[in-house]
Amino acid sequence: MNNQLDICAIVERSRLGAFQLLVLVQCFLCMVVDGFDIQAMAYAAPSLIAEWGIPKANLGPVFSISMLGMLIGSLALGSVADRVGRRPVLMSATLVMAVLMYLTAHATSVDGLLALRFFTGIAMGAIVPNVATLVTEYAPRHNRVMLLTLVSSGMVVGGLVGGAIAAALIPLHGWQAVFYMGAVAPLCVGLLMLFALPESLQWCVLRGRQLDRAKSVLKRIEPGLQINENTTLVIAEPRKKGLSLTHLFSDGRLPGTLLLWLINFMNMLCVYFLASWTPVLMSGAGHTPSQAVLAGTSMWLGGLAGGWLLGWFVDRRGFGAVLVPTFIVSAVAIILFSQYYTSINLAYVTIAVVGFGILGGQAALNAMTSTFYPAALRATGTGWTLGIGRLGGICGPFIGATLLHLQWSTSDLLVAAAVPASIAALGIIGFWRLHRPTAVPVTQ
């Protein structure tokens, strides 16, 4: 007798077991590697500038080119993953990153750095959309968003831990040590995934591939399942045909897709505006270099706390009820920071609150995006949304530089950063009113 099993229902009702935890740990490690590699050039820059004897401004394009690569990678490789699978794209991206980071340690010119950081950025652009997709498809329903935000916080962990590692290695082994570490880490993660990372169950069923392996994975998730050769795996959504990008705007998803793009663009603009210029502005306000660095670090520590806590609240209250006040508070905190940045202790507190909202909120936005799209479009939808967000990340530092060139005061510069945070809050209100997003994936 032929029996059908809805794989989504099985995963959603499951308890988080050892097998799913292994999947989430591998995704978390991918995010840690991604966070380290994003910051690697910043860690290496002072030592590299001194060794090569080049002006600081010469490295400006090197910082921006990786963001451009990430934009392209997010837009292009999400669609590739929807066609060939999440596992091969994610695994290939980490292994390519390892090779490129190793080659970067041997770069001898700014032009060489530009090329290597661009292609490294493309590989990094594949990480977040595919990680978000896999976590969404393997996490139980009752704590899915919390798990998504915890995994996403790996990027902040990578940046923080990488800074400590770089500080220890560079004085002993030079700036190249940062990139050697940046090569070893993704190599180890890629090899782990080669042996331990399963393919997306929903992708297998939608594409009709690796079905025997999918049945084996389901047995590991829920050992009591009765599965045999007559069992058919199903998913509560049809396979779509045609260019998947166009489906992001069909079936009532047009307003939601555009609002997600707006929200992510504005939030990432705000994140990278503050991340790039806060230490510089704090130093210009008379604080010591170490205090200026600690101010920037406070934002990332606040973001780590936000990534860990906001998902827990979203699972219980829903996206709109949590994210709307979070982004409103972030905008208010930015304005307070603009008024009290001369007092170092108040600056630490206010910028940490800002980080809690905009960095921790970004992790929740990734979860909201991933749960908005059905499985057939999930990597494409998440990739494009993150790609548009990366565009905002590219614009943020340039806007800050332009305002500095126009001789805006530090206070006015920081107030300007509240504008994109406020627009993001308005976008979330609009998205919430249209779609009432919950912590449960949307299926068709």
Legacy VTK file of the C-alpha trace (Angstrom):
# vtk DataFile Version 3.0
C-alpha trace
ASCII
DATASET POLYDATA
POINTS 444 float
0.000 0.000 0.000
1.371 3.408 -0.998
1.480 5.964 1.824
2.406 9.625 1.574
4.484 11.619 4.042
4.448 15.424 4.114
8.075 16.252 4.884
7.297 19.807 6.030
4.780 18.560 8.585
7.263 15.995 9.898
10.082 18.512 10.355
7.779 21.181 11.806
6.409 18.905 14.533
9.778 17.343 15.366
11.849 17.975 18.457
15.338 19.344 17.857
17.458 16.213 17.754
21.158 15.487 17.358
20.964 15.216 13.561
19.245 18.594 13.129
21.608 20.130 15.659
24.560 18.942 13.560
23.061 20.674 10.518
22.588 23.903 12.484
26.127 23.777 13.882
27.556 23.477 10.372
25.434 26.430 9.246
26.605 28.429 12.284
30.238 27.668 11.435
29.625 28.885 7.868
28.378 32.177 9.296
31.387 32.445 11.621
33.714 31.951 8.645
31.731 34.508 6.657
31.955 37.066 9.465
35.699 36.564 9.825
36.310 36.899 6.093
34.195 40.054 5.851
36.401 41.727 8.469
39.712 40.151 7.376
40.862 43.070 5.246
40.158 45.556 8.040
42.246 43.464 10.446
45.161 43.220 8.031
45.045 46.798 6.699
47.246 48.682 9.241
50.081 46.154 9.016
49.766 45.876 5.233
49.849 49.674 4.774
52.992 49.910 6.886
54.721 47.044 5.063
53.855 48.208 1.551
54.294 51.917 2.313
51.066 52.929 0.561
48.576 55.696 1.449
45.545 54.624 3.470
43.199 55.851 0.730
44.612 53.240 -1.670
42.837 50.498 0.236
39.431 52.190 0.022
38.454 50.359 -3.182
39.679 47.071 -1.692
37.193 47.429 1.181
34.312 48.204 -1.175
35.053 45.627 -3.881
34.304 42.665 -1.597
30.867 44.137 -0.860
30.245 44.408 -4.598
31.266 40.770 -4.972
28.896 39.788 -2.162
26.101 41.650 -3.903
26.704 39.708 -7.115
27.083 36.413 -5.254
23.842 36.904 -3.329
21.895 37.727 -6.489
23.349 35.009 -8.700
24.059 32.045 -6.453
20.697 31.985 -4.694
19.043 31.081 -7.997
21.773 28.520 -8.690
21.043 26.851 -5.342
17.341 26.600 -6.166
18.343 24.651 -9.276
21.292 22.458 -8.250
20.796 22.233 -4.484
21.768 24.094 -1.333
24.513 21.664 -0.289
26.786 21.847 -3.367
26.592 25.644 -3.570
27.294 26.152 0.128
30.101 23.607 0.187
31.696 24.943 -3.001
31.520 28.528 -1.723
33.433 27.700 1.466
36.117 25.744 -0.393
36.549 28.506 -2.993
36.845 31.022 -0.150
39.637 28.917 1.352
41.621 28.980 -1.889
41.106 32.705 -2.470
42.041 33.632 1.098
45.247 31.613 0.776
46.086 33.418 -2.483
45.343 36.780 -0.828
48.117 36.084 1.696
50.500 36.026 -1.266
49.214 39.218 -2.936
51.898 41.772 -3.796
49.878 44.689 -5.173
46.654 46.610 -4.615
45.387 45.455 -8.019
45.936 41.846 -6.969
44.041 42.465 -3.746
41.171 44.031 -5.681
40.739 40.973 -7.892
41.043 38.463 -5.046
38.673 40.324 -2.704
36.102 40.695 -5.486
35.970 36.954 -6.170
36.093 36.174 -2.456
33.066 38.441 -2.046
31.157 36.490 -4.702
31.807 33.261 -2.783
30.787 34.892 0.503
27.559 36.080 -1.095
26.404 32.463 -1.360
26.698 31.800 2.370
23.856 33.684 4.059
20.948 32.864 1.699
21.766 29.162 1.672
22.367 28.987 5.409
19.049 30.738 6.067
17.326 28.343 3.688
18.759 25.188 5.274
18.011 26.326 8.807
14.444 27.192 7.816
13.953 23.750 6.294
15.510 21.706 9.130
14.394 23.599 12.243
11.229 22.612 14.179
8.349 25.018 13.856
8.078 26.082 17.495
11.568 27.590 17.712
12.530 28.102 14.074
13.085 31.857 14.202
15.125 31.666 17.391
17.362 29.065 15.752
17.644 31.172 12.598
18.748 34.229 14.544
21.167 32.193 16.668
22.784 30.773 13.543
22.864 34.205 11.892
24.671 35.603 14.930
27.639 33.491 13.842
28.607 36.352 11.517
29.019 38.695 14.488
30.877 35.979 16.412
33.243 35.560 13.466
33.974 39.277 13.399
34.614 39.464 17.143
36.643 36.267 17.475
38.535 37.049 14.293
39.588 40.391 15.727
41.060 38.727 18.803
42.862 36.124 16.670
44.212 38.787 14.327
45.461 40.883 17.231
47.431 37.873 18.495
48.791 36.658 15.141
49.726 39.819 13.248
52.486 41.010 15.631
54.100 37.570 15.418
53.529 36.553 11.798
52.461 39.664 9.864
49.258 40.582 8.064
49.435 37.415 5.967
48.528 35.362 9.051
44.990 36.758 8.955
44.420 35.320 5.498
46.099 32.012 6.309
43.646 31.655 9.184
40.889 32.776 6.820
41.890 29.914 4.487
42.180 27.171 7.093
38.802 27.862 8.709
36.592 27.568 5.578
38.646 24.585 4.402
37.842 22.742 7.632
34.169 23.742 7.480
33.913 22.736 3.819
35.410 19.311 4.511
33.036 18.831 7.454
30.070 19.638 5.195
31.368 17.229 2.556
30.845 14.362 4.993
28.079 15.595 7.296
25.786 18.139 5.591
22.580 16.745 4.041
20.751 18.292 1.122
17.562 20.258 1.712
14.671 17.794 2.072
12.261 20.192 0.422
14.600 20.675 -2.538
14.964 16.882 -2.939
11.200 16.362 -3.061
10.486 19.356 -5.296
13.178 18.255 -7.749
12.526 14.515 -7.403
16.189 13.800 -6.611
18.015 11.887 -3.851
14.690 10.598 -2.528
16.161 7.503 -0.884
18.625 9.684 0.972
15.793 12.031 1.958
13.889 9.084 3.455
16.979 8.124 5.434
17.286 11.687 6.747
13.619 11.714 7.785
14.173 8.509 9.747
17.006 10.226 11.603
14.793 13.218 12.372
11.857 11.052 13.511
13.023 7.467 14.157
9.475 6.147 14.672
8.401 6.844 11.076
7.220 3.894 9.022
9.034 4.290 5.694
9.467 1.644 3.002
9.853 1.377 -0.763
6.173 2.251 -1.229
6.401 5.481 0.749
6.017 8.688 -1.264
7.420 11.947 0.031
5.345 15.026 -0.705
5.447 18.739 -0.008
2.488 21.102 0.179
3.512 23.283 -2.736
3.748 22.718 -6.481
7.001 22.830 -8.381
7.222 26.060 -10.316
8.371 26.337 -13.886
10.015 29.219 -15.658
12.439 31.869 -14.449
12.273 31.704 -10.653
13.112 35.396 -10.285
9.786 36.382 -11.856
7.944 34.299 -9.242
9.211 36.630 -6.522
6.627 39.111 -7.819
3.755 36.715 -8.588
0.981 35.167 -6.484
0.601 38.293 -4.372
4.292 38.516 -3.429
5.080 41.776 -5.291
4.446 44.188 -2.359
6.161 41.878 0.120
9.233 41.422 -2.070
9.632 45.160 -2.693
9.155 45.978 0.990
11.718 43.353 2.002
14.174 44.904 -0.445
13.519 48.384 0.981
13.831 47.247 4.602
17.078 45.355 4.021
18.601 48.130 1.890
17.918 50.759 4.538
19.014 48.634 7.464
22.282 47.545 5.860
22.954 51.141 4.808
22.582 52.138 8.463
24.722 49.207 9.701
27.673 49.887 7.416
27.380 53.666 7.771
27.851 53.316 11.543
30.298 50.396 11.411
32.579 52.304 9.035
32.513 55.728 10.632
31.795 55.328 14.362
35.459 54.717 15.343
36.594 57.597 13.122
33.972 59.987 14.507
34.661 58.954 18.101
38.384 59.496 17.602
37.684 62.913 16.093
35.589 63.760 19.162
38.684 63.495 21.340
38.405 59.917 22.599
41.478 57.699 22.647
42.026 55.190 19.831
41.185 52.295 22.163
37.959 53.990 23.264
37.023 54.619 19.636
37.573 50.942 18.812
35.578 49.874 21.882
32.697 52.083 20.742
32.607 50.216 17.446
32.909 46.893 19.273
29.978 47.843 21.527
27.723 47.964 18.493
28.734 44.421 17.491
28.317 43.109 21.043
24.846 44.659 21.147
24.128 43.010 17.810
25.189 39.646 19.205
22.778 40.025 22.121
20.025 41.101 19.722
20.629 38.109 17.477
20.297 35.767 20.434
17.226 37.372 22.045
15.048 38.747 19.240
14.438 35.323 17.699
13.112 34.029 21.020
10.625 36.905 21.174
9.608 36.558 17.514
8.781 32.866 18.008
6.336 33.927 20.715
4.983 37.263 19.462
5.543 37.324 15.702
7.784 39.405 13.486
5.796 42.623 13.373
5.138 42.894 17.097
8.867 42.524 17.829
10.631 44.198 14.906
8.543 47.380 14.666
9.385 48.571 18.204
12.952 47.264 17.846
13.676 49.483 14.846
11.884 52.478 16.370
14.029 52.149 19.500
17.123 51.838 17.276
16.343 55.128 15.530
15.808 56.857 18.893
19.062 55.354 20.218
20.972 56.699 17.197
19.648 60.195 17.932
20.641 59.843 21.605
24.089 58.656 20.492
24.398 61.778 18.339
23.773 63.938 21.407
25.885 62.087 23.967
28.819 60.730 21.943
31.201 63.054 23.795
30.531 61.097 27.010
32.279 57.780 26.437
30.174 55.712 28.855
26.878 57.007 27.452
28.266 56.449 23.956
29.008 52.793 24.775
25.472 52.238 26.060
23.625 53.996 23.252
25.657 52.435 20.431
25.165 48.989 22.024
21.397 49.577 21.947
21.713 50.620 18.308
23.614 47.406 17.545
21.010 45.343 19.374
18.364 46.742 17.043
19.995 47.063 13.635
22.455 44.142 13.782
20.282 41.821 15.851
17.308 42.978 13.817
19.119 42.030 10.598
19.283 38.426 11.801
15.532 38.517 12.398
14.994 40.130 8.977
16.903 37.226 7.403
14.515 34.852 9.161
11.471 36.852 8.048
12.669 36.771 4.446
13.402 33.055 4.504
9.999 32.189 5.985
8.137 34.475 3.559
9.100 32.543 0.416
8.070 28.961 -0.425
10.769 26.304 -0.737
11.041 26.502 -4.539
11.908 30.209 -4.304
13.527 30.393 -0.882
17.207 30.631 -1.837
16.395 32.946 -4.777
14.188 35.222 -2.667
16.611 35.317 0.235
19.594 35.828 -2.076
18.018 38.760 -3.908
16.825 40.393 -0.703
20.279 40.096 0.848
21.837 41.289 -2.395
19.751 44.466 -2.323
20.760 44.808 1.324
24.419 44.526 0.323
23.843 47.394 -2.093
22.772 49.456 0.899
25.927 48.297 2.670
28.004 49.592 -0.241
26.198 52.948 -0.172
26.533 53.496 3.597
30.294 54.213 3.786
30.174 56.346 0.635
27.320 58.459 2.022
29.307 58.963 5.215
32.371 60.023 3.210
30.278 62.467 1.164
28.782 64.074 4.288
32.253 64.371 5.817
33.463 66.041 2.622
30.551 68.490 2.968
31.843 69.208 6.489
28.793 68.006 8.362
29.258 67.998 12.126
29.602 64.695 13.994
26.194 65.203 15.600
24.503 65.844 12.246
26.235 62.832 10.688
24.934 60.541 13.398
21.425 61.990 13.195
21.507 61.246 9.462
22.052 57.579 10.309
18.662 57.557 12.062
16.916 58.246 8.742
17.442 54.809 7.132
16.622 53.113 10.461
13.329 55.021 10.560
12.531 54.115 6.955
13.245 50.458 7.755
10.789 50.676 10.669
8.114 52.122 8.369
8.800 49.359 5.842
8.308 46.698 8.519
5.007 48.304 9.523
3.881 48.148 5.884
5.020 44.538 5.492
3.303 43.557 8.744
0.004 45.172 7.723
0.064 43.461 4.316
1.237 39.995 5.259
0.980 39.633 9.024
4.179 37.543 9.058
4.502 34.984 11.820
7.283 32.632 12.764
5.764 29.972 10.507
6.970 29.508 6.897
4.580 30.533 4.168
3.682 27.645 1.849
1.326 27.418 -1.051
LINES 1 445
444 0 1 2 3 4 5 6 7 8 9 10 11 12 13 14 15 16 17 18 19 20 21 22 23 24 25 26 27 28 29 30 31 32 33 34 35 36 37 38 39 40 41 42 43 44 45 46 47 48 49 50 51 52 53 54 55 56 57 58 59 60 61 62 63 64 65 66 67 68 69 70 71 72 73 74 75 76 77 78 79 80 81 82 83 84 85 86 87 88 89 90 91 92 93 94 95 96 97 98 99 100 101 102 103 104 105 106 107 108 109 110 111 112 113 114 115 116 117 118 119 120 121 122 123 124 125 126 127 128 129 130 131 132 133 134 135 136 137 138 139 140 141 142 143 144 145 146 147 148 149 150 151 152 153 154 155 156 157 158 159 160 161 162 163 164 165 166 167 168 169 170 171 172 173 174 175 176 177 178 179 180 181 182 183 184 185 186 187 188 189 190 191 192 193 194 195 196 197 198 199 200 201 202 203 204 205 206 207 208 209 210 211 212 213 214 215 216 217 218 219 220 221 222 223 224 225 226 227 228 229 230 231 232 233 234 235 236 237 238 239 240 241 242 243 244 245 246 247 248 249 250 251 252 253 254 255 256 257 258 259 260 261 262 263 264 265 266 267 268 269 270 271 272 273 274 275 276 277 278 279 280 281 282 283 284 285 286 287 288 289 290 291 292 293 294 295 296 297 298 299 300 301 302 303 304 305 306 307 308 309 310 311 312 313 314 315 316 317 318 319 320 321 322 323 324 325 326 327 328 329 330 331 332 333 334 335 336 337 338 339 340 341 342 343 344 345 346 347 348 349 350 351 352 353 354 355 356 357 358 359 360 361 362 363 364 365 366 367 368 369 370 371 372 373 374 375 376 377 378 379 380 381 382 383 384 385 386 387 388 389 390 391 392 393 394 395 396 397 398 399 400 401 402 403 404 405 406 407 408 409 410 411 412 413 414 415 416 417 418 419 420 421 422 423 424 425 426 427 428 429 430 431 432 433 434 435 436 437 438 439 440 441 442 443
